[in-house]
Structures are given as C-alpha cells and as structure tokens.
Amino acid sequence: MADDHDARSAIEEGRRIYVGSLRYTAKPEDIEVLLQSHGFTHEKIHMSIDPISDRNPGYCFVELPSAEEATRALSVLDGQSVLGRSVKTGPCEAKGSTPRYKSYERNKHQDREPTFQRWGDWRGGSAAQAPTGSPSAGRREHRTEQPIDVHAASNDGRRLFVSGLPKMLNQQENDAEMRDFFSGFEVTAVGKRVIPFRLRNTSDQGDNCHHCFVDMASPEQAQAAVKALDGNSFNGGAGVRVNIARPQSGGAQRPGEDKEDQTRKPKAEPKERPGMAGASWRRPN
C-alpha cells in the first residue's frame, strides 16, 4: 500500500523518528506544537488512535524533511515535555516480515480503512501552509474527526468483550481478523487486543489470554453476535468467549492526571512503563 511504501522510504532515508513516552491522551496537534516550538517542520505525524478507548498507544512517528533534520530532532526533542511528560525519541528501522499476516489476507482487506487509523499520516499545519500544488497541499488525512464518546457503545449495549484471543501481531491484522470473525455483522470499531493487567508481569500468560472490545452497529446486532459466535473457534484455534461488555462510567479525574497513571502499574512497586521497547520501533541500546 502507498502509506507502507512512503513509510519505508522515509525510514530508509533516515527521515522518520520515534517519539514515545506520550500520555495516552496526546493528539497529533500536541506533537506539532512540540516540533514548531523547537523550529522543526514535518512531513507527517503518524499516530494511531484506538477507536474504543480514544487513546494513542504511547508513541507516534514523525517524518522530517531530511535526514539531517531528523538527526537534529533526535537530540533536541529527547526529554522535552508534552502535556507534562518527558518524551523519548529514537531512530526508526524497517520492520521485518510479518509471516502471520499473509499477502492474500492483506489484499483481501486493502480497500478497508482500519478504524484504528483515525489520525494516520497527519500533516496538520504543514499541510495548511504548503504551497498550492506541493505534495502536502490539501492532504490532511484523518484530522477532522471530533472526539468520540468512548463510553457510548458500552452504555447502550453495542460493545462486545471478546476474550481467549492469541496475542496480536499488529493492530492492522487484529482489525482484519476480528472483522473476519464477525463476518455477517456490522462492526463499527475494533479496539486493540491486550492482555489483562493482572497478567502483564507474571509467568501465567497462556497462548490465548488476550482480549479486545468490538463495537457493533446496534444492540440487536451485538446480541445476535453473542448468540452466534460465543464459543466459536478463532482462526482455527481455540474457542473464544463473546459477551456484552459491562457499562462504563467516566469517573472523576484530577486535573493533569491521565487514567493510565492510575492503572498502568502497581503503586507499591513503581517500574519503568512496560512495552516502550516494543517491536513497533527500534532504538540502539
């Protein structure tokens, strides 16, 4: 796909960098403010936003006009504050092959825009200020959507809790696999596949202990999906559980505090946030 090709080209040219340790509530505009405040212009900001939680994954990718600018950004931006948290930067390297996501499956879904890419390849002010006819002019993809109500689907019975899943390879594959599993039903959003918090730092992680949320078009569709699919085999493997998700409430939150700060790790044993050195980016030791 064109976006994959553009990303690979930027990585090979040394123009794409990783910006991590972000608050989950950060949006591309916040990264753009960071860049502009230090004199940088950008080609793209790629930040995936989970349509279920309205959160980013804790990092994003930024493409700079040149390798020299990217190198300078790695030094200048590392440790700078975004929404009160110091960010980490790192160079990007091309990912390896993705054997589980086969070519025929990718082609099968290439005409579908995954719901998680709501803010993919965001150009923001750079696009707005680009001269007419330039590559960036008029291209501000996935930027204009309004904030979503993350509790609406669970509170009106449209959200499903799917458990007993294997670990996902990436969110694009997860989106395709879940839509295939719910084929025949109208899926409106697929959340990230995660492991329960209580198991994240334990040795009790089985092969099928992940779960995700899936939003349906109506409560009736959700009920029908539970009846038809609960206990069915997933990708030829073990059966999974499909249930109506419990209603959620917003809850009080102190100013300047993200909910991730309260739930990410046990307060009695502060540790470096897990997952920052994941396979989505590469940084020399």
Number of C-alpha atoms within 10 A of each C-alpha: 8 7 10 9 10 12 19 17 14 23 19 14 12 21 24 30 27 22 24 20 18 22 23 19 17 20 20 24 15 12 20 21 14 17 18 12 10 12 9 17 16 23 20 25 25 20 26 25 25 22 25 25 16 20 19 21 20 19 22 25 26 26 25 23 16 15 18 11 17 23 17 11 23 17 12 13 19 15 14 14 13 16 15 11 12 15 20 19 22 22 20 22 18 14 12 7 8 11 8 11 16 12 10 9 13 14 11 11 16 12 8 10 11 19 20 23 18 21 23 21 24 25 27 23 15 19 21 14 11 14 12 11 8 10 11 18 15 17 17 19 17 14 17 10 9 6 8 11 12 17 15 16 23 22 14 13 20 22 31 25 17 21 22 20 24 20 16 17 14 15 19 18 19 20 23 20 18 21 20 14 14 16 11 10 16 15 20 17 21 26 22 23 22 17 19 13 12 11 13 13 10 8 7 10 14 12 11 16 17 20 23 20 25 28 26 23 15 18 18 11 19 25 18 12 21 17 12 12 17 15 14 15 14 18 13 7 11 15 17 20 19 24 19 20 20 13 13 12 11 8 6 7 10 7 6 8 12 13 15 12 13 11 10 13 18 12 10 6 7 9 10 8 11 11 10 15 11 9 11 16 20 16 13 6 3
